[in-house]
Amino acid sequence: MDNNMISRREAYEELLESVKACKACRDRLDPSPVIWGNIDARIMQISQAPSLKVHQTQRPFNDASGVKLRREWYQISDEMFYDPYNFYIASIGRCYPGKTPGGSDRKPPRKCADLWLGKEMELVNNELYILIGGCAAAYFFPKENFSELVFRDLEINGRQTFVLPHPSPANRRWFLKHPEFMEKRVCEVGEAVRRICRKKPASPEA
């Protein structure tokens, strides 16, 4: 292993410790940052923020939406999804943001992404980005129409990028309005994910 690789790994380990210890938003939420992956993960998936269940278990997409994402959209096993050499799972906000008075999840504070996400993207050696939900899409493609982004071939830092709606039942109206997503686009995303995941057998690491 050359010195550059050692230096990159050391920087990544320091970053992980900093993210886990972060309390920058303690004035508005209960800090418990969720981070999952490996510096050599092939796919970086970025969503909005952890749900309450993810906050409690520290396991991202450990809910019904996650099951739909893995098994129906990507069509991969749980083991492949949680293999840290396949997926680096990040989000705009790393901690559960709590609920609004109306019962929906609050939007995460942008400063969380400003603090950590760019540094992770410099260090993780991924091939593909997947942005899930309007919050993640807007962070990278501000003022762009979300639905149009879902069906466009995109790049971030010269790497293939997909934008997906969140696989939540709350998005049922969007799915009904855009049937071409399930008819075609989700198949294209799944094929790309499976192609990349097949390059390396699932790691025994948790």
Backbone as a printed PyTorch tensor [residue, N CA C, xyz], in Angstrom:
tensor([[[  0.8500,  -1.1960,   0.0000],
         [  0.0000,   0.0000,   0.0000],
         [  0.8850,   1.2460,   0.0000]],

        [[  0.6500,   2.1580,  -0.9700],
         [  1.5170,   3.3320,  -1.0640],
         [  1.1440,   4.3650,  -0.0030]],

        [[  2.0180,   5.3540,   0.1220],
         [  1.8320,   6.3590,   1.1690],
         [  0.5630,   7.1800,   0.9750]],

        [[  0.2110,   7.4440,  -0.2990],
         [ -1.0120,   8.2030,  -0.5570],
         [ -2.2410,   7.4630,  -0.0580]],

        [[ -2.2580,   6.1370,  -0.2650],
         [ -3.3950,   5.3410,   0.1810],
         [ -3.4550,   5.3180,   1.7060]],

        [[ -2.2870,   5.1650,   2.3420],
         [ -2.2530,   5.1800,   3.8060],
         [ -2.7690,   6.5160,   4.3330]],

        [[ -2.3230,   7.5980,   3.7180],
         [ -2.7460,   8.9260,   4.1490],
         [ -4.2550,   9.0940,   3.9750]],

        [[ -4.7950,   8.5990,   2.8670],
         [ -6.2310,   8.7140,   2.6240],
         [ -7.0230,   7.9160,   3.6490]],

        [[ -6.5430,   6.7280,   3.9640],
         [ -7.2340,   5.8950,   4.9540],
         [ -7.1700,   6.5260,   6.3450]],

        [[ -6.0440,   7.0900,   6.6800],
         [ -5.9220,   7.7580,   7.9730],
         [ -6.8730,   8.9480,   8.0460]],

        [[ -6.9560,   9.7120,   6.9480],
         [ -7.8710,  10.8600,   6.9240],
         [ -9.3190,  10.3960,   7.0600]],

        [[ -9.6310,   9.2600,   6.4420],
         [-10.9860,   8.7220,   6.5220],
         [-11.3200,   8.2730,   7.9470]],

        [[-10.3880,   7.6080,   8.5900],
         [-10.6300,   7.1610,   9.9670],
         [-10.8350,   8.3580,  10.8900]],

        [[-10.0650,   9.3970,  10.6860],
         [-10.2400,  10.6160,  11.4830],
         [-11.6090,  11.2450,  11.2170]],

        [[-12.0260,  11.2320,   9.9510],
         [-13.3280,  11.7870,   9.5980],
         [-14.4500,  11.0010,  10.2600]],

        [[-14.3620,   9.6740,  10.2280],
         [-15.3820,   8.8410,  10.8630],
         [-15.5280,   9.1850,  12.3420]],

        [[-14.4160,   9.3150,  13.0240],
         [-14.4590,   9.6340,  14.4560],
         [-15.0860,  11.0050,  14.6850]],

        [[-14.7880,  11.9430,  13.7910],
         [-15.3530,  13.2880,  13.9300],
         [-16.8610,  13.2840,  13.7090]],

        [[-17.3190,  12.5250,  12.7080],
         [-18.7570,  12.4490,  12.4360],
         [-19.4720,  11.8110,  13.6290]],

        [[-18.9290,  10.7120,  14.1290],
         [-19.5690,  10.0020,  15.2400],
         [-19.6470,  10.8630,  16.4960]],

        [[-18.6840,  11.7550,  16.6590],
         [-18.6430,  12.5960,  17.8640],
         [-19.3660,  13.9310,  17.6820]],

        [[-19.9070,  14.1760,  16.4910],
         [-20.4790,  15.4910,  16.1740],
         [-21.7020,  15.8040,  17.0320]],

        [[-21.7230,  17.0170,  17.5660],
         [-22.8700,  17.5130,  18.3300],
         [-23.2230,  18.9380,  17.8810]],

        [[-22.9500,  19.2150,  16.6070],
         [-23.1370,  20.5690,  16.0880],
         [-24.5930,  21.0280,  16.1560]],

        [[-25.5290,  20.0910,  16.1310],
         [-26.9580,  20.4580,  16.1260],
         [-27.6570,  20.0880,  17.4240]],

        [[-26.9120,  19.9960,  18.5090],
         [-27.4990,  19.5490,  19.7680],
         [-28.5390,  20.5300,  20.3070]],

        [[-28.5490,  21.7430,  19.7670],
         [-29.5490,  22.7100,  20.2170],
         [-30.9320,  22.4340,  19.6360]],

        [[-31.0060,  21.5660,  18.6240],
         [-32.3020,  21.3150,  17.9790],
         [-32.6780,  19.8410,  17.8830]],

        [[-31.7580,  18.9180,  18.2020],
         [-32.0670,  17.4900,  18.1130],
         [-31.1520,  16.6900,  19.0300]],

        [[-31.4520,  15.4000,  19.1410],
         [-30.6700,  14.4860,  19.9720],
         [-29.5470,  13.9060,  19.1240]],

        [[-28.2980,  14.3240,  19.3230],
         [-27.2210,  13.8720,  18.4400],
         [-26.9560,  12.3660,  18.5770]],

        [[-27.0370,  11.6830,  17.4510],
         [-26.6760,  10.2720,  17.3740],
         [-26.3860,   9.9620,  15.9080]],

        [[-25.2600,  10.4540,  15.3940],
         [-24.9920,  10.3630,  13.9510],
         [-24.9400,   8.9230,  13.4460]],

        [[-25.5580,   8.7100,  12.2820],
         [-25.5510,   7.4070,  11.6310],
         [-24.6190,   7.4710,  10.4340]],

        [[-23.6950,   6.5220,  10.3510],
         [-22.7680,   6.4580,   9.2220],
         [-22.4810,   4.9940,   8.9440]],

        [[-22.4120,   4.6430,   7.6620],
         [-22.2770,   3.2300,   7.3000],
         [-21.4940,   3.1140,   5.9980]],

        [[-20.4490,   2.3160,   5.9910],
         [-19.7380,   2.0910,   4.7430],
         [-18.2470,   1.9270,   4.9420]],

        [[-17.5460,   2.0660,   3.8270],
         [-16.1180,   1.8110,   3.7820],
         [-15.5140,   2.7410,   2.7450]],

        [[-14.2840,   3.0890,   2.9140],
         [-13.6270,   4.0010,   1.9830],
         [-13.5880,   3.4570,   0.5610]],

        [[-13.6780,   2.1320,   0.4130],
         [-13.6440,   1.5000,  -0.9070],
         [-15.0310,   1.0950,  -1.4080]],

        [[-16.0890,   1.5800,  -0.7720],
         [-17.4470,   1.2760,  -1.2340],
         [-17.6280,   1.7510,  -2.6720]],

        [[-18.3120,   0.9500,  -3.4680],
         [-18.4600,   1.2570,  -4.8880],
         [-19.6410,   2.1810,  -5.1730]],

        [[-20.6010,   2.2050,  -4.2660],
         [-21.7960,   3.0270,  -4.4610],
         [-21.9640,   3.9340,  -3.2430]],

        [[-22.1070,   5.2330,  -3.4820],
         [-22.4370,   6.1440,  -2.3950],
         [-23.8930,   6.5430,  -2.5300]],

        [[-24.6830,   6.1780,  -1.5420],
         [-26.1080,   6.4980,  -1.5200],
         [-26.3470,   7.5980,  -0.4930]],

        [[-27.0180,   8.6690,  -0.9220],
         [-27.2300,   9.8300,  -0.0650],
         [-28.7250,  10.1270,  -0.0030]],

        [[-29.2780,  10.1320,   1.2000],
         [-30.7000,  10.4100,   1.3750],
         [-30.8800,  11.6420,   2.2610]],

        [[-32.0590,  11.7950,   2.8750],
         [-32.3410,  13.0120,   3.6440],
         [-31.8040,  12.9460,   5.0710]],

        [[-32.2980,  11.9940,   5.8520],
         [-31.8960,  11.8830,   7.2590],
         [-32.4280,  10.5660,   7.8140]],

        [[-31.8690,  10.0730,   8.9070],
         [-32.3610,   8.8270,   9.5050],
         [-33.7860,   8.9570,  10.0350]],

        [[-34.5320,   7.8740,   9.9370],
         [-35.8460,   7.8090,  10.5810],
         [-35.6510,   7.5150,  12.0670]],

        [[-36.7340,   7.5250,  12.8170],
         [-36.6390,   7.2200,  14.2460],
         [-36.0940,   5.7980,  14.4590]],

        [[-36.5530,   4.8450,  13.6570],
         [-36.0840,   3.4690,  13.8120],
         [-34.5970,   3.3550,  13.5130]],

        [[-34.1490,   4.0550,  12.4770],
         [-32.7130,   4.0440,  12.1570],
         [-31.9300,   4.7050,  13.2880]],

        [[-32.4510,   5.7870,  13.8200],
         [-31.8260,   6.4660,  14.9650],
         [-31.6570,   5.4920,  16.1380]],

        [[-32.6660,   4.6750,  16.3620],
         [-32.6390,   3.7440,  17.4950],
         [-31.7190,   2.5510,  17.2650]],

        [[-31.6190,   2.1040,  16.0140],
         [-30.8460,   0.8870,  15.7100],
         [-29.4680,   1.1760,  15.1290]],

        [[-29.2630,   2.4160,  14.6410],
         [-28.0090,   2.8010,  13.9870],
         [-27.7450,   1.9810,  12.7200]],

        [[-28.8060,   1.4880,  12.1080],
         [-28.7040,   0.7040,  10.8700],
         [-29.5480,   1.3990,   9.8030]],

        [[-28.9430,   1.9950,   8.7790],
         [-29.6940,   2.7980,   7.8110],
         [-30.6700,   1.9770,   6.9800]],

        [[-31.7980,   2.6010,   6.6610],
         [-32.8580,   1.9860,   5.8550],
         [-33.3140,   0.6590,   6.4560]],

        [[-33.3340,   0.6180,   7.7880],
         [-33.7780,  -0.5690,   8.5060],
         [-35.2800,  -0.4570,   8.8010]],

        [[-36.0650,  -0.2940,   7.7230],
         [-37.4990,  -0.1030,   7.8680],
         [-38.1880,  -0.5750,   6.5920]],

        [[-39.5000,  -0.3830,   6.5140],
         [-40.2580,  -0.8720,   5.3610],
         [-39.7900,  -0.2230,   4.0550]],

        [[-39.4510,   1.0560,   4.1050],
         [-38.9510,   1.7230,   2.9050],
         [-37.6360,   1.1110,   2.4440]],

        [[-36.8040,   0.7430,   3.4000],
         [-35.5350,   0.1040,   3.0670],
         [-35.7250,  -1.2560,   2.4180]],

        [[-36.6980,  -2.0080,   2.8930],
         [-36.9950,  -3.3110,   2.2930],
         [-37.4100,  -3.1300,   0.8360]],

        [[-38.2680,  -2.1610,   0.5890],
         [-38.7170,  -1.8910,  -0.7800],
         [-37.5390,  -1.4730,  -1.6560]],

        [[-36.6800,  -0.6100,  -1.1330],
         [-35.5220,  -0.1350,  -1.8830],
         [-34.6120,  -1.2910,  -2.2690]],

        [[-34.2720,  -2.1350,  -1.3120],
         [-33.3160,  -3.2160,  -1.5580],
         [-33.9010,  -4.3130,  -2.4320]],

        [[-35.0660,  -4.7990,  -2.0520],
         [-35.5780,  -6.0310,  -2.6570],
         [-36.3900,  -5.7980,  -3.9300]],

        [[-37.0960,  -4.6490,  -4.0040],
         [-37.9240,  -4.3880,  -5.1800],
         [-37.2130,  -3.5060,  -6.2000]],

        [[-36.5740,  -2.4420,  -5.7420],
         [-35.9460,  -1.5210,  -6.6910],
         [-34.5540,  -1.9920,  -7.1010]],

        [[-33.6780,  -2.2700,  -6.1490],
         [-32.3380,  -2.7350,  -6.4880],
         [-32.3220,  -4.2290,  -6.8140]],

        [[-33.2450,  -4.9640,  -6.2200],
         [-33.3160,  -6.4250,  -6.3520],
         [-31.9970,  -7.0840,  -5.9280]],

        [[-31.5620,  -6.7190,  -4.7270],
         [-30.3790,  -7.3290,  -4.1270],
         [-30.7370,  -7.7980,  -2.7220]],

        [[-29.8920,  -8.6360,  -2.1640],
         [-30.1270,  -9.1500,  -0.8200],
         [-29.7580,  -8.0990,   0.2320]],

        [[-30.2540,  -8.3120,   1.4360],
         [-29.8760,  -7.4360,   2.5410],
         [-28.3620,  -7.4740,   2.7500]],

        [[-27.7740,  -8.6630,   2.5850],
         [-26.3280,  -8.8070,   2.7840],
         [-25.5480,  -7.9510,   1.7920]],

        [[-26.0020,  -7.9060,   0.5530],
         [-25.3130,  -7.0910,  -0.4520],
         [-25.4710,  -5.6040,  -0.1470]],

        [[-26.6520,  -5.2100,   0.3080],
         [-26.8920,  -3.8010,   0.5990],
         [-26.0540,  -3.3320,   1.7810]],

        [[-25.9820,  -4.1480,   2.8090],
         [-25.2520,  -3.7470,   4.0100],
         [-23.7700,  -4.1210,   3.9730]],

        [[-23.3140,  -4.6760,   2.8600],
         [-21.8820,  -4.9130,   2.6850],
         [-21.2000,  -3.5540,   2.5170]],

        [[-20.3350,  -3.1540,   3.4460],
         [-19.7470,  -1.8160,   3.3810],
         [-18.8190,  -1.6200,   2.1920]],

        [[-18.4710,  -2.7000,   1.4950],
         [-17.6910,  -2.5560,   0.2640],
         [-18.5880,  -2.3270,  -0.9470]],

        [[-19.8780,  -2.5160,  -0.7830],
         [-20.8350,  -2.2150,  -1.8520],
         [-21.4270,  -0.8180,  -1.6830]],

        [[-21.9390,  -0.5200,  -0.4760],
         [-22.6480,   0.7390,  -0.2530],
         [-22.0260,   1.5610,   0.8660]],

        [[-21.7830,   2.8190,   0.5630],
         [-21.5070,   3.8210,   1.5820],
         [-22.8030,   4.6120,   1.7270]],

        [[-23.4480,   4.5320,   2.8820],
         [-24.7760,   5.0990,   3.0620],
         [-24.6680,   6.3650,   3.8990]],

        [[-24.9100,   7.4850,   3.2470],
         [-24.7920,   8.7920,   3.8910],
         [-26.1380,   9.5130,   3.8000]],

        [[-26.1910,  10.7050,   4.3450],
         [-27.4190,  11.5010,   4.2820],
         [-27.0860,  12.9740,   4.5030]],

        [[-28.0310,  13.8250,   4.1340],
         [-27.8300,  15.2640,   4.3160],
         [-27.7090,  15.5870,   5.8060]],

        [[-28.5590,  15.0000,   6.6060],
         [-28.4700,  15.0990,   8.0600],
         [-28.1850,  13.7310,   8.6380]],

        [[-27.2400,  13.6230,   9.5520],
         [-26.8380,  12.3110,  10.0720],
         [-27.6340,  11.8770,  11.2860]],

        [[-28.4080,  12.7730,  11.8580],
         [-29.1800,  12.4520,  13.0530],
         [-30.6720,  12.5790,  12.7650]],

        [[-31.4650,  11.8410,  13.5110],
         [-32.9150,  11.9130,  13.3660],
         [-33.3630,  13.3350,  13.6960]],

        [[-34.0680,  14.0110,  12.7700],
         [-34.3880,  15.4250,  12.9840],
         [-35.6310,  15.6810,  13.8230]],

        [[-36.3940,  14.6270,  14.1530],
         [-37.6250,  14.8190,  14.9050],
         [-38.8080,  15.1090,  13.9880]],

        [[-39.9600,  15.3440,  14.5990],
         [-41.2000,  15.5300,  13.8550],
         [-41.6660,  16.9940,  13.8840]],

        [[-42.3660,  17.3820,  12.8350],
         [-43.0490,  18.6700,  12.8070],
         [-44.3590,  18.5270,  13.5820]],

        [[-45.0280,  19.6280,  13.9160],
         [-46.3360,  19.5210,  14.5750],
         [-47.3490,  18.7180,  13.7680]],

        [[-47.1550,  18.6750,  12.4420],
         [-48.0610,  17.9140,  11.5890],
         [-47.7660,  16.4280,  11.5320]],

        [[-46.6310,  16.0100,  12.1130],
         [-46.3130,  14.5940,  12.1750],
         [-45.3160,  14.1050,  11.1570]],

        [[-44.8870,  14.9570,  10.2280],
         [-43.8710,  14.5460,   9.2540],
         [-42.4730,  14.8110,   9.8150]],

        [[-41.4800,  14.1620,   9.2310],
         [-40.1040,  14.3820,   9.6840],
         [-39.6490,  15.7940,   9.3340]],

        [[-38.9650,  16.4340,  10.2690],
         [-38.3920,  17.7420,   9.9910],
         [-37.2740,  17.6180,   8.9500]],

        [[-37.0420,  18.6850,   8.2220],
         [-35.9060,  18.7030,   7.3050],
         [-34.6190,  18.7870,   8.1230]],

        [[-33.5920,  18.0850,   7.7010],
         [-32.3350,  18.1300,   8.4570],
         [-31.6260,  19.4670,   8.2590]],

        [[-30.8330,  19.8860,   9.2320],
         [-30.0600,  21.1290,   9.0650],
         [-29.0050,  20.9700,   7.9860]],

        [[-28.9440,  21.9290,   7.0860],
         [-28.0050,  21.8610,   5.9660],
         [-26.5520,  21.8550,   6.4400]],

        [[-26.3150,  22.4520,   7.5940],
         [-24.9150,  22.5710,   8.0320],
         [-24.2770,  21.2120,   8.2840]],

        [[-25.0880,  20.1860,   8.5170],
         [-24.5370,  18.8450,   8.6950],
         [-23.8550,  18.3820,   7.4040]],

        [[-24.5590,  18.5290,   6.2880],
         [-23.9680,  18.1580,   5.0000],
         [-22.7650,  19.0400,   4.6760]],

        [[-22.8720,  20.3160,   4.9830],
         [-21.7530,  21.2270,   4.7120],
         [-20.5110,  20.8340,   5.5130]],

        [[-20.7190,  20.3060,   6.6960],
         [-19.5890,  19.8930,   7.5330],
         [-18.9080,  18.6260,   7.0290]],

        [[-19.7110,  17.6200,   6.6190],
         [-19.1510,  16.2800,   6.4360],
         [-19.2210,  15.7040,   5.0270]],

        [[-20.2620,  16.0110,   4.2990],
         [-20.5020,  15.2790,   3.0580],
         [-19.4100,  15.4950,   2.0130]],

        [[-18.9850,  16.7330,   1.8430],
         [-17.9330,  17.0060,   0.8640],
         [-16.6360,  16.2720,   1.1850]],

        [[-16.2980,  16.1980,   2.4720],
         [-15.0790,  15.4880,   2.8780],
         [-15.1920,  13.9980,   2.5860]],

        [[-16.3710,  13.4310,   2.8450],
         [-16.5750,  12.0110,   2.5360],
         [-16.4440,  11.7540,   1.0410]],

        [[-17.0090,  12.6510,   0.2510],
         [-16.9840,  12.4630,  -1.1980],
         [-15.5690,  12.5710,  -1.7560]],

        [[-14.7090,  13.2960,  -1.0830],
         [-13.3090,  13.3740,  -1.4970],
         [-12.5590,  12.0750,  -1.1930]],

        [[-12.9850,  11.3660,  -0.1460],
         [-12.2220,  10.2150,   0.3310],
         [-12.7490,   8.8660,  -0.1460]],

        [[-14.0620,   8.7500,  -0.2870],
         [-14.6410,   7.4610,  -0.6860],
         [-14.4200,   7.2420,  -2.1820]],

        [[-13.9650,   6.0510,  -2.5230],
         [-13.5700,   5.7370,  -3.9030],
         [-14.7160,   5.0420,  -4.6460]],

        [[-15.8660,   5.7020,  -4.7250],
         [-17.0480,   5.0810,  -5.3260],
         [-17.0950,   5.2640,  -6.8360]],

        [[-17.9390,   4.4500,  -7.4830],
         [-18.1760,   4.5490,  -8.9200],
         [-19.5030,   5.2350,  -9.2350]],

        [[-20.4560,   5.1310,  -8.3230],
         [-21.8280,   5.5550,  -8.5850],
         [-22.3880,   6.3240,  -7.3920]],

        [[-23.1510,   7.3840,  -7.6930],
         [-23.9100,   8.0960,  -6.6700],
         [-25.3960,   7.8200,  -6.8770]],

        [[-26.1090,   7.5930,  -5.7680],
         [-27.5640,   7.5020,  -5.7980],
         [-28.1080,   8.4860,  -4.7740]],

        [[-28.8820,   9.4470,  -5.2390],
         [-29.4900,  10.4490,  -4.3650],
         [-30.9530,  10.0910,  -4.1740]],

        [[-31.3840,   9.9620,  -2.9310],
         [-32.7490,   9.5480,  -2.6440],
         [-33.5290,  10.6900,  -2.0020]],

        [[-34.5650,  11.1280,  -2.7000],
         [-35.4510,  12.1530,  -2.1600],
         [-35.0920,  13.5680,  -2.5950]],

        [[-36.0600,  14.4500,  -2.4580],
         [-35.8900,  15.8190,  -2.9090],
         [-34.8350,  16.6000,  -2.1590]],

        [[-34.6650,  16.3290,  -0.8750],
         [-33.6880,  17.0590,  -0.0800],
         [-32.2650,  16.7950,  -0.5810]],

        [[-31.9470,  15.5290,  -0.8280],
         [-30.6170,  15.1740,  -1.3360],
         [-30.4150,  15.7150,  -2.7480]],

        [[-31.4480,  15.5860,  -3.5840],
         [-31.3330,  16.0810,  -4.9560],
         [-31.1020,  17.5890,  -4.9800]],

        [[-31.8270,  18.3210,  -4.1350],
         [-31.7120,  19.7770,  -4.1280],
         [-30.3540,  20.2430,  -3.6260]],

        [[-29.7200,  19.4600,  -2.7770],
         [-28.4020,  19.8370,  -2.2700],
         [-27.3790,  19.8770,  -3.4090]],

        [[-27.4840,  18.9250,  -4.3300],
         [-26.5170,  18.8350,  -5.4280],
         [-26.9900,  19.5230,  -6.7000]],

        [[-28.2990,  19.5910,  -6.8830],
         [-28.8480,  20.1970,  -8.0950],
         [-29.9020,  21.2460,  -7.7120]],

        [[-29.4690,  22.3370,  -7.0930],
         [-30.4170,  23.3460,  -6.6090],
         [-31.2090,  23.9700,  -7.7590]],

        [[-32.4770,  24.2300,  -7.4800],
         [-33.3990,  24.8940,  -8.4120],
         [-33.7740,  24.0270,  -9.6170]],

        [[-33.3310,  22.7860,  -9.6490],
         [-33.7360,  21.8650, -10.7120],
         [-35.0510,  21.1920, -10.3290]],

        [[-35.8350,  20.8330, -11.3290],
         [-37.0890,  20.1360, -11.0870],
         [-36.7930,  18.6900, -10.6800]],

        [[-37.3280,  18.2930,  -9.5180],
         [-37.0000,  16.9710,  -8.9880],
         [-37.4220,  15.8510,  -9.9370]],

        [[-38.6320,  15.8890, -10.4230],
         [-39.1240,  14.8030, -11.2820],
         [-38.2980,  14.6870, -12.5590]],

        [[-37.8720,  15.8140, -13.0920],
         [-37.0260,  15.7740, -14.2860],
         [-35.6710,  15.1410, -13.9680]],

        [[-35.1300,  15.4310, -12.7920],
         [-33.8490,  14.8460, -12.3990],
         [-33.9250,  13.3200, -12.3350]],

        [[-35.0630,  12.7920, -11.8720],
         [-35.2140,  11.3350, -11.7400],
         [-34.9910,  10.6370, -13.0740]],

        [[-35.3830,  11.2770, -14.1560],
         [-35.3260,  10.6320, -15.4660],
         [-34.1440,  11.0910, -16.3230]],

        [[-33.2640,  11.8980, -15.7310],
         [-32.0890,  12.3690, -16.4750],
         [-30.8550,  11.5540, -16.1220]],

        [[-29.9480,  11.4170, -17.0780],
         [-28.6490,  10.7940, -16.8310],
         [-27.7190,  11.8900, -16.3110]],

        [[-27.2640,  11.7390, -15.0780],
         [-26.5350,  12.7920, -14.3800],
         [-25.1300,  12.3430, -14.0000]],

        [[-24.3160,  13.3190, -13.6250],
         [-22.9820,  13.0390, -13.0950],
         [-22.6800,  13.9870, -11.9460]],

        [[-21.9520,  13.4760, -10.9560],
         [-21.3460,  14.2860,  -9.9090],
         [-19.8750,  13.9070,  -9.8640]],

        [[-19.0250,  14.8790,  -9.9460],
         [-17.5750,  14.6280,  -9.9510],
         [-17.1780,  13.6130, -11.0210]],

        [[-17.8540,  13.6710, -12.1660],
         [-17.5340,  12.7810, -13.2630],
         [-18.0090,  11.3570, -13.0910]],

        [[-18.8390,  11.1040, -12.0740],
         [-19.3160,   9.7510, -11.7980],
         [-20.8250,   9.6600, -12.0280]],

        [[-21.2490,   8.5380, -12.5680],
         [-22.6620,   8.3310, -12.8600],
         [-23.5130,   8.5680, -11.6200]],

        [[-24.6410,   9.2410, -11.8270],
         [-25.5100,   9.6140, -10.7080],
         [-26.9670,   9.3740, -11.0660]],

        [[-27.6930,   8.7390, -10.1410],
         [-29.1390,   8.5760, -10.2690],
         [-29.8260,   9.3440,  -9.1480]],

        [[-30.9740,   9.9090,  -9.4670],
         [-31.8530,  10.5080,  -8.4620],
         [-33.0960,   9.6400,  -8.3590]],

        [[-33.4700,   9.2730,  -7.1330],
         [-34.6470,   8.4430,  -6.8990],
         [-35.6060,   9.1430,  -5.9420]],

        [[-36.9080,   8.9280,  -6.1090],
         [-37.8380,   9.3540,  -5.0650],
         [-37.6500,   8.4610,  -3.8510]],

        [[-38.0590,   8.9230,  -2.6970],
         [-37.9660,   8.0680,  -1.5210],
         [-38.9890,   6.9350,  -1.6460]],

        [[-38.6020,   5.7040,  -1.3270],
         [-39.5220,   4.5690,  -1.4840],
         [-40.5430,   4.4660,  -0.3570]],

        [[-41.1130,   5.5760,   0.0040],
         [-42.0660,   5.6330,   1.1070],
         [-43.4940,   5.5940,   0.5860]],

        [[-44.4180,   4.9750,   1.3240],
         [-45.8330,   5.0120,   0.9250],
         [-46.3700,   6.4450,   0.8170]],

        [[-45.7200,   7.3710,   1.4940],
         [-46.1590,   8.7660,   1.4290],
         [-45.9960,   9.3540,   0.0320]],

        [[-45.1870,   8.7030,  -0.8120],
         [-44.9610,   9.1820,  -2.1770],
         [-45.8810,   8.5130,  -3.1980]],

        [[-46.9280,   7.8770,  -2.7420],
         [-47.8190,   7.1280,  -3.6350],
         [-48.3390,   7.9990,  -4.7830]],

        [[-48.6710,   9.2320,  -4.4840],
         [-49.2030,  10.1190,  -5.5230],
         [-48.1610,  10.3640,  -6.6180]],

        [[-46.9040,  10.5390,  -6.2240],
         [-45.8420,  10.7580,  -7.2110],
         [-45.6970,   9.5330,  -8.1110]],

        [[-45.7370,   8.3390,  -7.5340],
         [-45.6050,   7.1150,  -8.3270],
         [-46.7660,   6.9660,  -9.3110]],

        [[-47.9750,   7.3150,  -8.8830],
         [-49.1320,   7.2290,  -9.7740],
         [-49.0140,   8.2230, -10.9270]],

        [[-48.4420,   9.3750, -10.6430],
         [-48.2950,  10.4120, -11.6600],
         [-47.1630,  10.1120, -12.6320]],

        [[-46.2070,   9.2810, -12.1980],
         [-45.0450,   8.9710, -13.0370],
         [-44.8760,   7.4500, -13.1700]],

        [[-45.7900,   6.7810, -13.8510],
         [-45.7200,   5.3190, -13.9770],
         [-44.4680,   4.8400, -14.6930]],

        [[-43.8760,   5.7140, -15.5080],
         [-42.6680,   5.3200, -16.2470],
         [-41.4940,   5.0540, -15.3060]],

        [[-41.5830,   5.5490, -14.0720],
         [-40.5000,   5.2670, -13.1280],
         [-40.4190,   3.7730, -12.8360]],

        [[-41.5320,   3.1690, -12.4530],
         [-41.5370,   1.7400, -12.1400],
         [-41.4630,   0.8870, -13.3970]],

        [[-41.9370,   1.4180, -14.5230],
         [-41.9380,   0.6520, -15.7660],
         [-40.5430,   0.5540, -16.3790]],

        [[-39.7310,   1.5960, -16.2110],
         [-38.4360,   1.6190, -16.8930],
         [-37.2780,   2.0860, -16.0170]],

        [[-37.4390,   3.2660, -15.4060],
         [-36.2850,   3.8870, -14.7500],
         [-35.7390,   3.0420, -13.6060]],

        [[-36.6230,   2.4870, -12.7870],
         [-36.1470,   1.7030, -11.6510],
         [-35.3860,   0.4650, -12.1250]],

        [[-35.7420,  -0.0460, -13.3060],
         [-35.0220,  -1.2000, -13.8710],
         [-33.5930,  -0.8050, -14.2400]],

        [[-33.4320,   0.3890, -14.7930],
         [-32.1050,   0.8710, -15.1750],
         [-31.2290,   1.0660, -13.9410]],

        [[-31.8160,   1.6120, -12.8960],
         [-31.0650,   1.8140, -11.6490],
         [-30.6700,   0.4700, -11.0560]],

        [[-31.6200,  -0.4550, -10.9920],
         [-31.3320,  -1.7720, -10.4310],
         [-30.2530,  -2.4980, -11.1820]],

        [[-30.2670,  -2.4120, -12.4970],
         [-29.2370,  -3.0680, -13.3030],
         [-27.8560,  -2.5030, -12.9960]],

        [[-27.7590,  -1.1820, -12.8580],
         [-26.4680,  -0.5600, -12.5420],
         [-25.9810,  -0.9920, -11.1650]],

        [[-26.8760,  -1.0350, -10.1960],
         [-26.5100,  -1.4440,  -8.8420],
         [-26.0310,  -2.8830,  -8.8280]],

        [[-26.7700,  -3.7780,  -9.4650],
         [-26.3950,  -5.1940,  -9.4580],
         [-25.0800,  -5.4280, -10.1970]],

        [[-24.8690,  -4.6990, -11.2750],
         [-23.6080,  -4.8430, -12.0240],
         [-22.4250,  -4.4850, -11.1380]],

        [[-22.5440,  -3.4130, -10.4020],
         [-21.4500,  -2.9840,  -9.5320],
         [-21.2790,  -3.9340,  -8.3590]],

        [[-22.3680,  -4.3630,  -7.7510],
         [-22.2780,  -5.2540,  -6.5900],
         [-21.6990,  -6.6150,  -6.9610]],

        [[-21.9030,  -7.0470,  -8.1900],
         [-21.3790,  -8.3480,  -8.6150],
         [-19.8720,  -8.3520,  -8.7910]],

        [[-19.2530,  -7.1800,  -8.8180],
         [-17.8100,  -7.1130,  -9.0240],
         [-17.0280,  -7.6910,  -7.8670]],

        [[-17.6470,  -7.6900,  -6.6880],
         [-16.9450,  -8.2050,  -5.5100],
         [-17.9380,  -8.9720,  -4.6490]],

        [[-17.6000, -10.1760,  -4.2050],
         [-18.5070, -10.9100,  -3.3330],
         [-18.7730, -10.1350,  -2.0570]],

        [[-19.9310, -10.3650,  -1.4590],
         [-20.2670,  -9.7040,  -0.2050],
         [-19.2020,  -9.9480,   0.8310]],

        [[-18.8290,  -8.8840,   1.5440],
         [-17.7960,  -8.9800,   2.5640],
         [-18.3770,  -9.5920,   3.8400]],

        [[-17.5960, -10.3660,   4.5850],
         [-18.0720, -10.8700,   5.8640],
         [-18.1180,  -9.8090,   6.9450]],

        [[-17.5540,  -8.6100,   6.6510],
         [-17.5510,  -7.5550,   7.6630],
         [-18.9440,  -7.0090,   7.8690]],

        [[-19.2500,  -6.5820,   9.0880],
         [-20.5640,  -6.0010,   9.3790],
         [-20.5460,  -4.5130,   9.1080]]])
